[in-house]
């Protein structure tokens, strides 16, 4: 009975760690995406004729920044399932 209880507690802590790891990994990219879009708005208001070029660079930066969230989620899942 004690072994079953220990396994349940470990699984609960693993679930909490998975959620916290993913949340912490999402904080930086969230700030980065906000910064990117803020600077794009600022750039387009200064030079409206460059809007298409600025937006293409914005989407590249957005995609690269968002990829960090997926790396964090992947590492959290690896730690959860292989952590033992």
Gaussian input, Z-matrix of N, CA and C with variables (Angstrom, degrees):
# hf/3-21g

backbone

0 1
 N
 C     1     B1
 C     2     B2     1     A1
 N     3     B3     2     A2     1     D1
 C     4     B4     3     A3     2     D2
 C     5     B5     4     A4     3     D3
 N     6     B6     5     A5     4     D4
 C     7     B7     6     A6     5     D5
 C     8     B8     7     A7     6     D6
 N     9     B9     8     A8     7     D7
 C    10    B10     9     A9     8     D8
 C    11    B11    10    A10     9     D9
 N    12    B12    11    A11    10    D10
 C    13    B13    12    A12    11    D11
 C    14    B14    13    A13    12    D12
 N    15    B15    14    A14    13    D13
 C    16    B16    15    A15    14    D14
 C    17    B17    16    A16    15    D15
 N    18    B18    17    A17    16    D16
 C    19    B19    18    A18    17    D17
 C    20    B20    19    A19    18    D18
 N    21    B21    20    A20    19    D19
 C    22    B22    21    A21    20    D20
 C    23    B23    22    A22    21    D21
 N    24    B24    23    A23    22    D22
 C    25    B25    24    A24    23    D23
 C    26    B26    25    A25    24    D24
 N    27    B27    26    A26    25    D25
 C    28    B28    27    A27    26    D26
 C    29    B29    28    A28    27    D27
 N    30    B30    29    A29    28    D28
 C    31    B31    30    A30    29    D29
 C    32    B32    31    A31    30    D30
 N    33    B33    32    A32    31    D31
 C    34    B34    33    A33    32    D32
 C    35    B35    34    A34    33    D33
 N    36    B36    35    A35    34    D34
 C    37    B37    36    A36    35    D35
 C    38    B38    37    A37    36    D36
 N    39    B39    38    A38    37    D37
 C    40    B40    39    A39    38    D38
 C    41    B41    40    A40    39    D39
 N    42    B42    41    A41    40    D40
 C    43    B43    42    A42    41    D41
 C    44    B44    43    A43    42    D42
 N    45    B45    44    A44    43    D43
 C    46    B46    45    A45    44    D44
 C    47    B47    46    A46    45    D45
 N    48    B48    47    A47    46    D46
 C    49    B49    48    A48    47    D47
 C    50    B50    49    A49    48    D48
 N    51    B51    50    A50    49    D49
 C    52    B52    51    A51    50    D50
 C    53    B53    52    A52    51    D51
 N    54    B54    53    A53    52    D52
 C    55    B55    54    A54    53    D53
 C    56    B56    55    A55    54    D54
 N    57    B57    56    A56    55    D55
 C    58    B58    57    A57    56    D56
 C    59    B59    58    A58    57    D57
 N    60    B60    59    A59    58    D58
 C    61    B61    60    A60    59    D59
 C    62    B62    61    A61    60    D60
 N    63    B63    62    A62    61    D61
 C    64    B64    63    A63    62    D62
 C    65    B65    64    A64    63    D63
 N    66    B66    65    A65    64    D64
 C    67    B67    66    A66    65    D65
 C    68    B68    67    A67    66    D66
 N    69    B69    68    A68    67    D67
 C    70    B70    69    A69    68    D68
 C    71    B71    70    A70    69    D69
 N    72    B72    71    A71    70    D70
 C    73    B73    72    A72    71    D71
 C    74    B74    73    A73    72    D72
 N    75    B75    74    A74    73    D73
 C    76    B76    75    A75    74    D74
 C    77    B77    76    A76    75    D75
 N    78    B78    77    A77    76    D76
 C    79    B79    78    A78    77    D77
 C    80    B80    79    A79    78    D78
 N    81    B81    80    A80    79    D79
 C    82    B82    81    A81    80    D80
 C    83    B83    82    A82    81    D81
 N    84    B84    83    A83    82    D82
 C    85    B85    84    A84    83    D83
 C    86    B86    85    A85    84    D84
 N    87    B87    86    A86    85    D85
 C    88    B88    87    A87    86    D86
 C    89    B89    88    A88    87    D87
 N    90    B90    89    A89    88    D88
 C    91    B91    90    A90    89    D89
 C    92    B92    91    A91    90    D90
 N    93    B93    92    A92    91    D91
 C    94    B94    93    A93    92    D92
 C    95    B95    94    A94    93    D93
 N    96    B96    95    A95    94    D94
 C    97    B97    96    A96    95    D95
 C    98    B98    97    A97    96    D96
 N    99    B99    98    A98    97    D97
 C   100   B100    99    A99    98    D98
 C   101   B101   100   A100    99    D99
 N   102   B102   101   A101   100   D100
 C   103   B103   102   A102   101   D101
 C   104   B104   103   A103   102   D102
 N   105   B105   104   A104   103   D103
 C   106   B106   105   A105   104   D104
 C   107   B107   106   A106   105   D105
 N   108   B108   107   A107   106   D106
 C   109   B109   108   A108   107   D107
 C   110   B110   109   A109   108   D108
 N   111   B111   110   A110   109   D109
 C   112   B112   111   A111   110   D110
 C   113   B113   112   A112   111   D111
 N   114   B114   113   A113   112   D112
 C   115   B115   114   A114   113   D113
 C   116   B116   115   A115   114   D114
 N   117   B117   116   A116   115   D115
 C   118   B118   117   A117   116   D116
 C   119   B119   118   A118   117   D117
 N   120   B120   119   A119   118   D118
 C   121   B121   120   A120   119   D119
 C   122   B122   121   A121   120   D120
 N   123   B123   122   A122   121   D121
 C   124   B124   123   A123   122   D122
 C   125   B125   124   A124   123   D123
 N   126   B126   125   A125   124   D124
 C   127   B127   126   A126   125   D125
 C   128   B128   127   A127   126   D126
 N   129   B129   128   A128   127   D127
 C   130   B130   129   A129   128   D128
 C   131   B131   130   A130   129   D129
 N   132   B132   131   A131   130   D130
 C   133   B133   132   A132   131   D131
 C   134   B134   133   A133   132   D132
 N   135   B135   134   A134   133   D133
 C   136   B136   135   A135   134   D134
 C   137   B137   136   A136   135   D135
 N   138   B138   137   A137   136   D136
 C   139   B139   138   A138   137   D137
 C   140   B140   139   A139   138   D138
 N   141   B141   140   A140   139   D139
 C   142   B142   141   A141   140   D140
 C   143   B143   142   A142   141   D141
 N   144   B144   143   A143   142   D142
 C   145   B145   144   A144   143   D143
 C   146   B146   145   A145   144   D144
 N   147   B147   146   A146   145   D145
 C   148   B148   147   A147   146   D146
 C   149   B149   148   A148   147   D147
 N   150   B150   149   A149   148   D148
 C   151   B151   150   A150   149   D149
 C   152   B152   151   A151   150   D150
 N   153   B153   152   A152   151   D151
 C   154   B154   153   A153   152   D152
 C   155   B155   154   A154   153   D153
 N   156   B156   155   A155   154   D154
 C   157   B157   156   A156   155   D155
 C   158   B158   157   A157   156   D156
 N   159   B159   158   A158   157   D157
 C   160   B160   159   A159   158   D158
 C   161   B161   160   A160   159   D159
 N   162   B162   161   A161   160   D160
 C   163   B163   162   A162   161   D161
 C   164   B164   163   A163   162   D162
 N   165   B165   164   A164   163   D163
 C   166   B166   165   A165   164   D164
 C   167   B167   166   A166   165   D165
 N   168   B168   167   A167   166   D166
 C   169   B169   168   A168   167   D167
 C   170   B170   169   A169   168   D168
 N   171   B171   170   A170   169   D169
 C   172   B172   171   A171   170   D170
 C   173   B173   172   A172   171   D171
 N   174   B174   173   A173   172   D172
 C   175   B175   174   A174   173   D173
 C   176   B176   175   A175   174   D174
 N   177   B177   176   A176   175   D175
 C   178   B178   177   A177   176   D176
 C   179   B179   178   A178   177   D177
 N   180   B180   179   A179   178   D178
 C   181   B181   180   A180   179   D179
 C   182   B182   181   A181   180   D180
 N   183   B183   182   A182   181   D181
 C   184   B184   183   A183   182   D182
 C   185   B185   184   A184   183   D183
 N   186   B186   185   A185   184   D184
 C   187   B187   186   A186   185   D185
 C   188   B188   187   A187   186   D186
 N   189   B189   188   A188   187   D187
 C   190   B190   189   A189   188   D188
 C   191   B191   190   A190   189   D189
 N   192   B192   191   A191   190   D190
 C   193   B193   192   A192   191   D191
 C   194   B194   193   A193   192   D192
 N   195   B195   194   A194   193   D193
 C   196   B196   195   A195   194   D194
 C   197   B197   196   A196   195   D195
 N   198   B198   197   A197   196   D196
 C   199   B199   198   A198   197   D197
 C   200   B200   199   A199   198   D198
 N   201   B201   200   A200   199   D199
 C   202   B202   201   A201   200   D200
 C   203   B203   202   A202   201   D201
 N   204   B204   203   A203   202   D202
 C   205   B205   204   A204   203   D203
 C   206   B206   205   A205   204   D204
 N   207   B207   206   A206   205   D205
 C   208   B208   207   A207   206   D206
 C   209   B209   208   A208   207   D207
 N   210   B210   209   A209   208   D208
 C   211   B211   210   A210   209   D209
 C   212   B212   211   A211   210   D210
 N   213   B213   212   A212   211   D211
 C   214   B214   213   A213   212   D212
 C   215   B215   214   A214   213   D213
 N   216   B216   215   A215   214   D214
 C   217   B217   216   A216   215   D215
 C   218   B218   217   A217   216   D216
 N   219   B219   218   A218   217   D217
 C   220   B220   219   A219   218   D218
 C   221   B221   220   A220   219   D219
 N   222   B222   221   A221   220   D220
 C   223   B223   222   A222   221   D221
 C   224   B224   223   A223   222   D222
 N   225   B225   224   A224   223   D223
 C   226   B226   225   A225   224   D224
 C   227   B227   226   A226   225   D225
 N   228   B228   227   A227   226   D226
 C   229   B229   228   A228   227   D227
 C   230   B230   229   A229   228   D228
 N   231   B231   230   A230   229   D229
 C   232   B232   231   A231   230   D230
 C   233   B233   232   A232   231   D231
 N   234   B234   233   A233   232   D232
 C   235   B235   234   A234   233   D233
 C   236   B236   235   A235   234   D234
 N   237   B237   236   A236   235   D235
 C   238   B238   237   A237   236   D236
 C   239   B239   238   A238   237   D237
 N   240   B240   239   A239   238   D238
 C   241   B241   240   A240   239   D239
 C   242   B242   241   A241   240   D240
 N   243   B243   242   A242   241   D241
 C   244   B244   243   A243   242   D242
 C   245   B245   244   A244   243   D243
 N   246   B246   245   A245   244   D244
 C   247   B247   246   A246   245   D245
 C   248   B248   247   A247   246   D246
 N   249   B249   248   A248   247   D247
 C   250   B250   249   A249   248   D248
 C   251   B251   250   A250   249   D249

   B1=1.4478
   B2=1.5267
   B3=1.3312
   B4=1.4519
   B5=1.5296
   B6=1.3324
   B7=1.4602
   B8=1.5248
   B9=1.3159
   B10=1.4530
   B11=1.5236
   B12=1.3280
   B13=1.4586
   B14=1.5245
   B15=1.3097
   B16=1.4697
   B17=1.5228
   B18=1.3135
   B19=1.4618
   B20=1.5206
   B21=1.3197
   B22=1.4628
   B23=1.5286
   B24=1.3260
   B25=1.4679
   B26=1.5196
   B27=1.3158
   B28=1.4631
   B29=1.5216
   B30=1.3352
   B31=1.4598
   B32=1.5246
   B33=1.3278
   B34=1.4619
   B35=1.5265
   B36=1.3217
   B37=1.4576
   B38=1.5228
   B39=1.3166
   B40=1.4579
   B41=1.5168
   B42=1.3257
   B43=1.4597
   B44=1.5225
   B45=1.3174
   B46=1.4624
   B47=1.5257
   B48=1.3305
   B49=1.4621
   B50=1.5153
   B51=1.3221
   B52=1.4639
   B53=1.5222
   B54=1.3069
   B55=1.4596
   B56=1.5160
   B57=1.3227
   B58=1.4684
   B59=1.5212
   B60=1.3286
   B61=1.4650
   B62=1.5189
   B63=1.3136
   B64=1.4605
   B65=1.5213
   B66=1.3297
   B67=1.4639
   B68=1.5278
   B69=1.3159
   B70=1.4618
   B71=1.5307
   B72=1.3278
   B73=1.4610
   B74=1.5208
   B75=1.3241
   B76=1.4636
   B77=1.5253
   B78=1.3190
   B79=1.4642
   B80=1.5306
   B81=1.3111
   B82=1.4682
   B83=1.5162
   B84=1.3415
   B85=1.4588
   B86=1.5233
   B87=1.3330
   B88=1.4648
   B89=1.5199
   B90=1.3106
   B91=1.4659
   B92=1.5264
   B93=1.3421
   B94=1.4609
   B95=1.5160
   B96=1.3258
   B97=1.4674
   B98=1.5295
   B99=1.3290
   B100=1.4650
   B101=1.5191
   B102=1.3082
   B103=1.4665
   B104=1.5295
   B105=1.3307
   B106=1.4667
   B107=1.5259
   B108=1.3203
   B109=1.4595
   B110=1.5279
   B111=1.3207
   B112=1.4599
   B113=1.5199
   B114=1.3179
   B115=1.4613
   B116=1.5347
   B117=1.3333
   B118=1.4688
   B119=1.5243
   B120=1.3138
   B121=1.4638
   B122=1.5225
   B123=1.3120
   B124=1.4632
   B125=1.5332
   B126=1.3295
   B127=1.4609
   B128=1.5275
   B129=1.3289
   B130=1.4675
   B131=1.5193
   B132=1.3285
   B133=1.4700
   B134=1.5278
   B135=1.3179
   B136=1.4662
   B137=1.5243
   B138=1.3444
   B139=1.4652
   B140=1.5296
   B141=1.3277
   B142=1.4656
   B143=1.5279
   B144=1.3105
   B145=1.4720
   B146=1.5277
   B147=1.3240
   B148=1.4693
   B149=1.5339
   B150=1.3171
   B151=1.4661
   B152=1.5297
   B153=1.3223
   B154=1.4657
   B155=1.5279
   B156=1.3126
   B157=1.4625
   B158=1.5296
   B159=1.3239
   B160=1.4588
   B161=1.5274
   B162=1.3310
   B163=1.4608
   B164=1.5281
   B165=1.3178
   B166=1.4651
   B167=1.5222
   B168=1.3164
   B169=1.4613
   B170=1.5261
   B171=1.3485
   B172=1.4593
   B173=1.5260
   B174=1.3374
   B175=1.4686
   B176=1.5269
   B177=1.3140
   B178=1.4633
   B179=1.5273
   B180=1.3114
   B181=1.4616
   B182=1.5198
   B183=1.3199
   B184=1.4629
   B185=1.5212
   B186=1.3257
   B187=1.4697
   B188=1.5287
   B189=1.3216
   B190=1.4627
   B191=1.5294
   B192=1.3174
   B193=1.4620
   B194=1.5213
   B195=1.3200
   B196=1.4604
   B197=1.5278
   B198=1.3192
   B199=1.4658
   B200=1.5284
   B201=1.3200
   B202=1.4624
   B203=1.5263
   B204=1.3315
   B205=1.4634
   B206=1.5269
   B207=1.3224
   B208=1.4549
   B209=1.5300
   B210=1.3352
   B211=1.4591
   B212=1.5263
   B213=1.3145
   B214=1.4605
   B215=1.5142
   B216=1.3384
   B217=1.4610
   B218=1.5224
   B219=1.3245
   B220=1.4596
   B221=1.5355
   B222=1.3215
   B223=1.4569
   B224=1.5296
   B225=1.3351
   B226=1.4645
   B227=1.5165
   B228=1.3167
   B229=1.4635
   B230=1.5287
   B231=1.3245
   B232=1.4702
   B233=1.5276
   B234=1.3255
   B235=1.4695
   B236=1.5214
   B237=1.3175
   B238=1.4777
   B239=1.5181
   B240=1.3250
   B241=1.4538
   B242=1.5341
   B243=1.3163
   B244=1.4614
   B245=1.5297
   B246=1.3229
   B247=1.4653
   B248=1.5176
   B249=1.2940
   B250=1.4615
   B251=1.4659
   A1=111.46
   A2=115.22
   A3=119.78
   A4=111.59
   A5=116.69
   A6=121.02
   A7=110.76
   A8=118.21
   A9=122.89
   A10=110.70
   A11=116.23
   A12=120.95
   A13=110.89
   A14=116.55
   A15=120.50
   A16=110.81
   A17=117.71
   A18=121.05
   A19=111.70
   A20=117.57
   A21=120.80
   A22=111.49
   A23=116.35
   A24=120.36
   A25=110.17
   A26=117.54
   A27=121.38
   A28=110.30
   A29=117.70
   A30=121.40
   A31=110.99
   A32=117.27
   A33=120.22
   A34=110.97
   A35=116.77
   A36=119.55
   A37=111.39
   A38=116.65
   A39=119.99
   A40=111.62
   A41=117.29
   A42=121.21
   A43=110.86
   A44=116.38
   A45=119.70
   A46=110.04
   A47=117.12
   A48=120.87
   A49=112.58
   A50=116.42
   A51=120.48
   A52=110.44
   A53=117.16
   A54=120.75
   A55=112.61
   A56=116.64
   A57=119.74
   A58=112.27
   A59=116.34
   A60=119.33
   A61=112.22
   A62=116.27
   A63=120.15
   A64=110.91
   A65=116.94
   A66=120.31
   A67=111.49
   A68=116.37
   A69=119.76
   A70=110.60
   A71=116.46
   A72=120.02
   A73=111.64
   A74=118.50
   A75=121.39
   A76=112.95
   A77=117.84
   A78=120.03
   A79=111.74
   A80=117.09
   A81=120.84
   A82=113.43
   A83=118.42
   A84=118.37
   A85=113.57
   A86=117.48
   A87=119.58
   A88=111.34
   A89=115.77
   A90=120.58
   A91=110.17
   A92=116.15
   A93=120.36
   A94=113.22
   A95=116.93
   A96=120.64
   A97=109.87
   A98=116.70
   A99=119.35
   A100=111.82
   A101=116.26
   A102=120.78
   A103=110.88
   A104=116.55
   A105=120.81
   A106=110.34
   A107=117.15
   A108=119.72
   A109=111.83
   A110=117.48
   A111=119.84
   A112=111.86
   A113=116.38
   A114=120.05
   A115=111.84
   A116=116.58
   A117=119.47
   A118=110.04
   A119=117.16
   A120=120.33
   A121=109.89
   A122=116.41
   A123=120.74
   A124=111.48
   A125=116.64
   A126=120.76
   A127=111.83
   A128=116.38
   A129=119.81
   A130=110.75
   A131=117.89
   A132=118.68
   A133=111.22
   A134=117.56
   A135=119.92
   A136=112.10
   A137=116.78
   A138=120.90
   A139=109.60
   A140=116.88
   A141=119.66
   A142=113.73
   A143=117.81
   A144=120.40
   A145=113.14
   A146=117.09
   A147=122.18
   A148=112.08
   A149=117.12
   A150=121.05
   A151=113.43
   A152=117.93
   A153=120.49
   A154=112.00
   A155=116.89
   A156=120.16
   A157=111.28
   A158=116.26
   A159=120.07
   A160=110.25
   A161=116.63
   A162=119.51
   A163=112.07
   A164=117.77
   A165=118.45
   A166=110.93
   A167=117.57
   A168=120.98
   A169=110.37
   A170=116.66
   A171=120.92
   A172=110.90
   A173=117.55
   A174=120.12
   A175=111.56
   A176=116.41
   A177=119.37
   A178=110.62
   A179=116.62
   A180=120.44
   A181=112.09
   A182=116.49
   A183=120.92
   A184=110.81
   A185=117.03
   A186=120.69
   A187=111.42
   A188=116.89
   A189=119.82
   A190=111.84
   A191=116.32
   A192=120.06
   A193=110.97
   A194=117.18
   A195=120.81
   A196=111.82
   A197=117.95
   A198=120.33
   A199=110.93
   A200=117.02
   A201=120.85
   A202=110.60
   A203=117.23
   A204=120.36
   A205=110.14
   A206=116.67
   A207=119.89
   A208=111.50
   A209=117.37
   A210=119.76
   A211=110.22
   A212=117.14
   A213=120.56
   A214=112.27
   A215=117.14
   A216=120.86
   A217=110.69
   A218=116.17
   A219=120.29
   A220=110.73
   A221=117.60
   A222=120.37
   A223=111.41
   A224=117.09
   A225=119.89
   A226=110.91
   A227=117.07
   A228=120.62
   A229=111.44
   A230=116.33
   A231=119.75
   A232=109.75
   A233=116.67
   A234=119.90
   A235=111.04
   A236=116.95
   A237=120.49
   A238=111.55
   A239=116.69
   A240=119.55
   A241=113.57
   A242=117.39
   A243=119.47
   A244=113.06
   A245=116.14
   A246=120.26
   A247=113.95
   A248=115.73
   A249=118.26
   A250=111.35
   D1=-40.38
   D2=-178.81
   D3=-65.49
   D4=-36.01
   D5=179.52
   D6=-65.69
   D7=-39.86
   D8=178.10
   D9=-63.92
   D10=-43.85
   D11=178.49
   D12=-63.01
   D13=-41.05
   D14=178.29
   D15=-62.79
   D16=-41.87
   D17=178.79
   D18=-65.09
   D19=-37.33
   D20=178.01
   D21=-66.52
   D22=-40.75
   D23=178.82
   D24=-65.28
   D25=-41.95
   D26=178.50
   D27=-63.12
   D28=-41.05
   D29=178.68
   D30=-64.71
   D31=-38.04
   D32=178.68
   D33=-66.09
   D34=-44.45
   D35=178.15
   D36=-65.32
   D37=-34.43
   D38=176.49
   D39=-64.73
   D40=-38.78
   D41=178.10
   D42=-66.94
   D43=-40.74
   D44=177.40
   D45=-64.39
   D46=-42.24
   D47=177.75
   D48=-63.09
   D49=-37.84
   D50=177.49
   D51=-62.39
   D52=-46.61
   D53=179.33
   D54=-65.05
   D55=-43.81
   D56=179.74
   D57=-67.14
   D58=-39.64
   D59=178.85
   D60=-62.68
   D61=-42.29
   D62=178.92
   D63=-68.33
   D64=-39.87
   D65=179.53
   D66=-64.82
   D67=-42.55
   D68=179.06
   D69=-66.46
   D70=-36.59
   D71=178.49
   D72=-69.25
   D73=-20.26
   D74=-178.33
   D75=-90.26
   D76=-13.65
   D77=-176.73
   D78=-66.43
   D79=-50.92
   D80=-178.66
   D81=-61.05
   D82=-50.23
   D83=177.24
   D84=-62.49
   D85=-32.12
   D86=176.69
   D87=-62.46
   D88=-43.26
   D89=176.76
   D90=-65.80
   D91=-41.34
   D92=-179.74
   D93=-63.49
   D94=-41.83
   D95=179.63
   D96=-65.49
   D97=-41.98
   D98=176.92
   D99=-61.34
   D100=-40.22
   D101=178.69
   D102=-65.62
   D103=-42.53
   D104=179.67
   D105=-60.78
   D106=-50.38
   D107=-177.66
   D108=-66.53
   D109=-35.13
   D110=176.37
   D111=-63.28
   D112=-42.83
   D113=179.29
   D114=-69.73
   D115=-32.41
   D116=176.97
   D117=-66.02
   D118=-43.56
   D119=178.13
   D120=-61.56
   D121=-42.72
   D122=178.44
   D123=-63.53
   D124=-41.39
   D125=-178.64
   D126=-68.32
   D127=-41.07
   D128=-178.69
   D129=-68.93
   D130=-34.41
   D131=177.50
   D132=-69.87
   D133=-27.75
   D134=178.36
   D135=-80.64
   D136=-39.62
   D137=-178.71
   D138=-135.20
   D139=82.75
   D140=-177.30
   D141=-63.32
   D142=-26.17
   D143=-179.28
   D144=-70.08
   D145=-16.67
   D146=-179.99
   D147=-96.63
   D148=14.23
   D149=-172.15
   D150=-57.12
   D151=-45.75
   D152=-177.55
   D153=-63.46
   D154=-42.85
   D155=179.78
   D156=-68.15
   D157=-39.32
   D158=179.16
   D159=-65.59
   D160=-40.78
   D161=-179.18
   D162=-67.37
   D163=-35.83
   D164=178.26
   D165=-65.62
   D166=-39.41
   D167=176.42
   D168=-68.23
   D169=-36.23
   D170=179.07
   D171=-61.03
   D172=-44.73
   D173=-177.89
   D174=-66.54
   D175=-34.03
   D176=175.63
   D177=-64.89
   D178=-47.02
   D179=178.05
   D180=-63.34
   D181=-38.27
   D182=178.30
   D183=-63.23
   D184=-45.42
   D185=-178.85
   D186=-64.47
   D187=-42.15
   D188=179.89
   D189=-67.61
   D190=-36.50
   D191=178.65
   D192=-69.60
   D193=-41.45
   D194=-179.49
   D195=-68.87
   D196=-24.68
   D197=178.89
   D198=-62.79
   D199=-27.24
   D200=-179.99
   D201=-63.60
   D202=-36.06
   D203=178.29
   D204=-62.12
   D205=-42.32
   D206=-178.88
   D207=-67.67
   D208=-35.11
   D209=175.15
   D210=-64.59
   D211=-42.25
   D212=177.95
   D213=-63.81
   D214=-41.60
   D215=177.28
   D216=-63.99
   D217=-42.07
   D218=-179.90
   D219=-63.25
   D220=-43.66
   D221=179.44
   D222=-66.89
   D223=-35.33
   D224=176.26
   D225=-65.22
   D226=-41.38
   D227=178.35
   D228=-66.15
   D229=-40.00
   D230=177.69
   D231=-62.50
   D232=-44.69
   D233=179.53
   D234=-65.17
   D235=-35.38
   D236=-179.20
   D237=-68.78
   D238=-47.32
   D239=-173.85
   D240=-85.06
   D241=-27.57
   D242=-178.39
   D243=-106.89
   D244=0.37
   D245=-176.53
   D246=-68.83
   D247=-21.48
   D248=175.80
   D249=85.45

